[in-house]
Amino acid sequence: MVVKRQFFRAAAAATCLLIFITATAQDKTPTSSTTGKAKAVTVRGCFLRLRDFAKVPAESSGVLKTIHTTPGDFVTQGDVVAELNSREAELATRLAEYDHRIAARKAADSVLVESAELALRESSKAIEQATLNRDVSVELAKSNVDIKLAQAAAKMAEEELERRLESRRQFAVSVSDLELSRKQHAVNTSQLDVAKAEHDQRVQLLKSKSQQAVLEQNQIGADRLKLDLTQARSSDAVSQLGAERAQSAYEQAVNFLEHRQIAAPLSGIVVEQLKQRGEWVEAGEPVARIVRLDVLLVEGFVPADQIDHSDRGAKVSVSGLTRRGRVTVPGKITFVSPEVDSVNHQVKVKAEIQNSELRLRPGQRVDMQIQLTP
């Protein structure tokens, strides 16, 4: 009797389950209607899904200092939902900023380069002057005009003396001793002038060599100044690189400080707070979960012979019951599965709908009408 009783109970349960499955299948079976050239397929028993959602992660490790949202709050993409302790990052950023200012000031200060360039220009002018002095000395050293003039004057004085001596030999009283002494003095002076002109020429030759040495010395100084200028420019280039490096370090510090703030990656509603203030958070660990409700996905199943991949983009209207009555919103087909279920010969279909008033909710059961073109 016990066995029979258990058998009848199992049979009754199986019968009820069969009736429920049949009713559910009939409820989900799509119906189609044709209006003009367009064909409408109604799919019942579809479900709404989230299209966009995210667990908001921390981008660096640290103690959770502040939480700016609570579950149910609306946030916009980029809004700060929480902050990590940032005291150390703020100090590092301030130090990096000071280092950047110092490096930038050094890079902008080109006194060494300007001083080296000025010294090199002065050296160039000195070389030009030394070259002129050398050339003048060389020309004077090569000139023997003064020697020839002195020689000519000496010759004339000697000839004049010789004529006076000859006149005196012929006429003893024609030339006095004083006059002869003067003529002899003129000859001696002329000979000294010749010697002086030759001496001056030798001195001028030595001066030309001295001016050449000065010129070479100035050229050596100019070469040294060129090296100083090259070194100054190299130091200036190093300063520029140092400024760029300090700039990068400052930007890195600022970026690290910004990462102490945890921002919403999308606009939506905070539905879950995963961490509490004062807790330690590792980089990449989520602190909150945000869902977007103004755009939702609808999933349903349509007989394979009523829809295919070419219907992607077809318009749909989705309706569901809410607290304030039935709501209908537009959308479009975004996905038609290429795989057909071998048991019921249906394919999965997804549509995207606009839920701007946020009246429909994920997980809700809705009906979808698809407008298909032949």
C-alpha positions in Angstrom: 0.0 0.0 0.0 2.8 2.3 0.8 4.5 1.6 -2.5 1.3 2.3 -4.4 0.7 5.5 -2.5 4.2 6.8 -3.4 3.7 5.8 -7.0 0.5 7.7 -7.3 2.1 10.8 -5.6 5.0 10.7 -8.1 2.7 10.3 -11.0 0.6 13.3 -9.8 3.7 15.4 -9.4 4.9 14.5 -12.9 1.6 15.3 -14.4 1.6 18.8 -12.7 5.1 19.4 -13.9 4.2 18.5 -17.5 1.2 20.8 -17.3 3.4 23.7 -16.0 6.0 23.2 -18.7 3.4 23.1 -21.4 1.7 26.3 -20.2 5.1 28.0 -19.9 6.1 27.0 -23.4 2.8 28.2 -24.8 3.2 31.5 -23.0 6.7 32.0 -24.5 5.8 30.9 -28.0 6.2 33.9 -30.3 3.2 35.0 -32.3 3.4 36.9 -35.6 1.1 39.2 -37.4 1.4 41.0 -40.8 0.6 44.6 -41.4 1.0 45.7 -44.9 4.5 44.7 -46.0 6.0 44.7 -42.4 5.8 41.6 -40.3 5.6 41.8 -36.5 6.8 39.0 -34.3 5.8 39.2 -30.7 8.1 37.4 -28.2 6.7 36.9 -24.7 8.6 36.0 -21.6 11.8 38.0 -22.4 14.1 39.2 -19.7 15.8 42.5 -19.2 19.6 42.5 -18.6 22.2 45.1 -17.8 24.2 46.4 -20.7 26.7 48.5 -18.8 27.9 47.8 -15.3 31.2 48.0 -13.5 32.9 47.2 -10.2 34.8 50.4 -9.5 38.5 49.5 -8.7 41.1 51.4 -6.8 44.0 52.3 -9.1 46.6 52.2 -6.2 46.9 50.7 -2.8 46.1 52.5 0.5 43.7 53.1 3.3 40.2 54.1 2.3 39.9 57.6 3.7 36.5 58.9 2.4 33.4 57.4 0.8 31.3 60.0 -1.1 28.4 57.8 -2.1 25.9 55.4 -0.7 23.9 52.7 -2.5 21.1 54.3 -4.5 23.1 57.4 -5.4 23.2 58.5 -9.0 26.7 59.3 -10.3 28.1 60.7 -13.5 31.1 59.3 -15.3 34.2 60.8 -13.7 32.6 61.6 -10.3 34.7 60.8 -7.3 33.1 58.0 -5.4 35.8 57.4 -2.8 39.3 58.6 -1.9 42.4 56.9 -0.5 44.7 58.5 2.1 46.8 60.9 0.0 49.0 62.7 2.5 52.2 61.0 1.3 51.3 61.5 -2.4 50.6 65.2 -1.8 54.0 65.7 -0.2 55.7 63.8 -3.0 53.8 66.0 -5.5 54.9 69.2 -3.8 58.6 68.1 -3.7 58.4 67.1 -7.4 56.9 70.5 -8.2 59.8 72.3 -6.4 62.4 70.2 -8.2 60.7 71.0 -11.5 60.7 74.7 -10.8 64.4 74.6 -9.9 65.3 72.6 -12.9 63.2 74.9 -15.2 64.9 78.0 -13.7 68.4 76.5 -14.3 67.4 75.5 -17.9 66.1 79.0 -18.6 69.3 80.6 -17.2 71.8 80.6 -20.1 74.4 83.0 -18.5 77.2 80.6 -19.0 76.4 80.2 -22.7 76.0 83.9 -23.2 79.2 84.7 -21.3 81.1 82.2 -23.4 79.7 83.6 -26.6 80.6 87.2 -25.6 84.1 86.1 -24.6 84.5 84.4 -28.0 83.3 87.5 -29.8 85.8 89.6 -27.9 88.6 87.2 -28.8 87.6 87.4 -32.4 87.9 91.1 -32.3 91.3 90.8 -30.6 92.4 88.4 -33.3 91.4 90.9 -36.0 93.3 93.7 -34.2 96.4 91.5 -33.8 96.2 90.5 -37.4 96.2 94.1 -38.5 99.1 95.0 -36.2 101.0 92.0 -37.5 100.4 93.0 -41.1 101.4 96.6 -40.4 104.6 95.4 -38.8 105.4 93.1 -41.7 104.9 95.8 -44.2 107.1 98.3 -42.2 109.8 95.6 -41.9 109.8 95.0 -45.6 110.0 98.7 -46.4 113.6 100.1 -46.9 112.6 103.6 -48.0 114.0 105.2 -44.8 117.3 103.4 -45.4 117.5 104.6 -49.0 116.7 108.1 -48.0 119.4 108.1 -45.3 121.9 106.6 -47.7 121.1 109.2 -50.3 121.5 112.0 -47.7 124.8 110.5 -46.6 126.1 110.2 -50.1 125.1 113.8 -50.8 126.9 114.9 -47.6 130.0 113.0 -48.5 130.1 114.5 -52.0 129.6 118.0 -50.5 132.5 117.4 -48.1 134.6 116.1 -51.0 134.0 119.3 -53.0 134.9 121.5 -50.1 138.2 119.5 -49.6 139.0 119.8 -53.3 138.3 123.5 -53.2 140.6 124.0 -50.2 143.4 122.0 -51.8 143.2 124.3 -54.8 142.7 127.5 -52.8 143.7 127.1 -49.2 141.7 130.0 -48.0 138.5 129.2 -49.9 137.0 127.0 -47.2 137.4 127.6 -43.5 138.0 124.9 -40.9 134.6 125.6 -39.3 132.8 124.9 -42.6 134.8 121.7 -43.1 133.9 120.6 -39.6 130.2 121.3 -40.4 130.4 119.3 -43.6 132.2 116.4 -41.8 129.5 116.5 -39.1 126.8 116.4 -41.8 128.5 113.3 -43.3 128.7 111.6 -39.8 125.1 112.5 -39.1 124.0 111.0 -42.4 125.9 107.8 -41.8 124.3 107.6 -38.4 120.9 108.1 -40.0 121.6 105.2 -42.3 122.6 103.0 -39.4 119.5 104.1 -37.5 117.2 103.3 -40.5 118.7 99.9 -40.8 118.3 99.4 -37.0 114.7 100.5 -37.2 114.1 98.0 -40.0 115.5 95.2 -37.9 113.4 96.3 -34.9 110.3 96.4 -37.0 111.0 92.9 -38.2 111.2 91.8 -34.6 107.9 93.6 -33.9 106.3 91.8 -36.7 107.4 88.5 -35.2 106.1 89.6 -31.8 102.8 90.6 -33.4 102.6 87.2 -35.0 103.2 85.5 -31.6 100.4 87.7 -30.1 98.1 86.7 -32.9 98.9 83.0 -32.4 98.3 83.5 -28.7 94.9 85.1 -29.3 94.0 82.2 -31.7 94.9 79.7 -28.9 92.7 81.7 -26.5 89.9 81.7 -29.1 90.2 77.9 -29.4 90.0 77.6 -25.6 86.9 79.9 -25.6 85.3 77.7 -28.3 85.8 74.7 -26.0 84.3 76.7 -23.1 81.3 77.6 -25.3 80.9 74.0 -26.3 81.0 72.9 -22.6 78.5 75.7 -21.7 76.1 74.6 -24.4 76.5 71.0 -23.3 75.8 72.0 -19.7 72.8 73.9 -21.0 71.5 70.9 -22.9 72.0 68.8 -19.7 70.0 71.4 -17.8 67.2 71.2 -20.4 67.1 67.4 -20.1 67.1 67.7 -16.3 64.1 70.1 -16.6 62.3 67.6 -18.9 63.1 64.8 -16.4 61.8 66.9 -13.5 58.7 67.7 -15.6 58.0 64.0 -16.1 58.6 63.3 -12.5 56.2 66.0 -11.5 53.5 64.8 -13.9 54.0 61.2 -12.6 53.6 62.5 -9.0 50.4 64.4 -10.0 49.1 61.3 -11.8 49.8 59.2 -8.7 48.0 61.8 -6.5 45.0 61.7 -8.9 44.9 57.9 -8.7 44.3 58.3 -5.0 40.8 59.4 -6.0 38.5 56.6 -7.2 36.2 57.8 -10.0 33.1 56.3 -11.5 34.0 54.7 -14.9 30.4 55.2 -16.1 27.2 57.0 -15.3 24.6 55.1 -13.3 23.4 54.1 -9.9 25.6 52.8 -7.0 24.0 49.5 -6.1 26.6 48.1 -3.7 29.4 49.5 -1.4 32.1 46.8 -1.3 34.5 48.5 1.1 34.2 50.6 4.3 36.1 53.6 5.4 39.4 52.8 7.1 39.9 49.5 5.3 43.0 48.7 3.3 42.4 48.5 -0.4 44.8 46.9 -2.9 45.3 48.2 -6.4 42.6 46.8 -8.6 40.3 45.8 -5.8 36.7 47.1 -6.2 35.2 49.4 -3.7 31.7 49.8 -5.2 29.5 48.5 -8.0 27.6 50.8 -10.4 24.9 49.8 -12.9 23.6 51.8 -15.8 19.8 51.7 -16.2 19.0 54.2 -19.0 20.1 51.6 -21.6 19.1 47.9 -21.1 19.3 44.7 -23.0 16.4 42.4 -23.8 16.9 38.7 -24.3 14.4 36.4 -25.8 14.0 33.4 -28.1 12.4 33.4 -31.6 11.8 30.5 -34.0 14.7 30.2 -36.4 12.4 30.3 -39.4 11.1 33.8 -38.4 14.4 35.7 -38.0 18.0 35.6 -39.2 21.2 37.7 -39.0 19.9 40.1 -41.7 17.3 41.3 -39.2 19.9 42.8 -37.0 19.0 46.5 -36.5 15.3 45.9 -36.8 13.1 48.1 -34.6 11.4 46.7 -31.5 9.0 47.8 -28.9 9.3 46.4 -25.4 6.5 46.5 -22.8 6.5 45.6 -19.1 4.4 46.1 -16.0 5.6 48.6 -13.4 4.1 50.1 -10.3 2.5 52.8 -12.3 1.2 50.6 -15.0 2.5 49.1 -18.3 5.4 50.9 -19.9 6.4 50.6 -23.6 9.8 51.7 -24.8 11.5 51.5 -28.3 14.7 49.7 -29.2 16.5 47.8 -31.9 17.9 44.3 -32.5 21.6 44.1 -31.7 22.2 40.4 -31.9 20.7 37.3 -33.6 22.5 34.1 -32.6 23.8 32.1 -35.5 23.2 28.9 -33.5 19.8 27.2 -33.5 18.7 25.2 -30.5 18.3 21.6 -31.7 15.5 20.9 -29.2 13.1 23.8 -29.7 14.5 25.2 -33.0 14.8 28.7 -31.6 17.5 31.3 -31.7 18.5 33.8 -29.0 17.8 37.4 -29.8 19.1 40.5 -28.0 17.8 44.0 -28.4 18.9 47.3 -26.9 16.3 49.6 -25.5 16.3 53.2 -24.2 15.0 53.3 -20.5 15.4 57.1 -20.0 12.8 57.2 -17.3 14.3 54.2 -15.5 10.9 52.6 -15.1 12.0 49.2 -16.3 14.6 47.2 -14.3 17.1 44.5 -15.0 15.7 41.0 -14.3 12.2 42.0 -15.1 10.1 39.9 -17.5 8.8 41.8 -20.5 7.2 41.3 -23.9 9.0 42.3 -27.1 7.5 43.0 -30.5 9.9 42.9 -33.5 9.1 44.8 -36.7 10.6 42.7 -39.5 10.8 43.7 -43.2 10.3 41.1 -45.8 
